Amino acid sequence: MIVYVKTGCPWCAGVLELLHEKKVSFEERNVTENKAFFDEMVKKSGQTKAPTLDIDGVILADSDKDQVEKYLREKGIITA
């Protein structure tokens, strides 16, 4: 799982908090600090907003903690 984030983004912080809390392994890529990561995120998602997640090829673009948690529960990646 790759999580594209921007520095100072409260929605990004919420998603990262959820993933840490649920002990989900992921790679964090800060698109504010690395143009290559930004370009990669835009190519994958077709947009420029974060957080954006790449979960085994499924793109959750411009998401938030609730959307990510719902998806991860539906896929059985996290439980209670």
C-alpha positions in Angstrom: 0.0 0.0 0.0 1.3 3.4 -0.9 0.0 6.5 0.8 0.6 9.9 -1.0 0.5 12.8 1.4 1.1 16.5 1.5 2.9 18.4 4.3 0.4 20.0 6.7 -2.6 18.2 5.3 -5.1 17.4 8.1 -6.8 14.7 6.0 -3.5 13.0 5.4 -2.7 13.1 9.1 -6.0 11.4 9.8 -5.4 8.6 7.3 -1.8 8.0 8.6 -3.2 7.9 12.2 -5.8 5.3 11.2 -3.1 3.1 9.5 -0.8 3.3 12.4 -3.6 2.6 14.9 -4.7 -0.4 12.9 -1.1 -1.6 12.3 -1.5 -1.6 8.6 1.8 -1.6 6.7 2.3 1.0 4.1 4.8 3.2 2.3 4.4 6.9 2.8 5.3 9.2 -0.1 5.3 12.9 0.5 4.4 14.7 -2.7 5.1 18.1 -1.3 8.8 17.2 -0.8 9.3 15.0 -3.9 8.2 16.0 -7.4 8.6 12.5 -8.7 6.1 11.2 -6.1 3.7 14.0 -7.0 4.0 13.2 -10.7 3.5 9.5 -9.9 0.4 10.3 -7.9 -1.1 12.4 -10.7 -0.4 9.7 -13.3 -2.1 7.0 -11.2 -5.1 9.1 -9.9 -5.6 11.8 -12.6 -5.7 14.5 -9.9 -3.5 16.5 -7.6 -5.1 16.2 -4.2 -4.0 14.1 -1.2 -4.2 11.9 0.5 -4.3 9.4 -2.3 -3.8 5.7 -1.7 -2.7 2.9 -4.0 -3.9 -0.3 -2.5 -2.8 -3.2 -4.7 -3.6 -1.1 -7.8 -6.9 0.3 -6.5 -6.7 4.1 -6.3 -8.5 6.0 -3.6 -8.0 9.6 -4.7 -8.5 12.7 -2.5 -9.7 10.4 0.3 -10.2 10.9 4.0 -10.0 8.7 7.1 -13.6 7.5 7.0 -13.4 6.5 3.3 -10.2 4.7 3.8 -11.4 2.9 6.9 -14.6 1.8 5.1 -12.6 0.4 2.1 -10.2 -1.4 4.3 -13.0 -3.0 6.3 -14.8 -4.0 3.1 -11.7 -5.7 1.9 -11.0 -7.4 5.2 -7.7 -5.6 5.6 -8.8 -4.3 9.0 -11.4 -5.5 11.5 -12.8 -4.0 14.7 
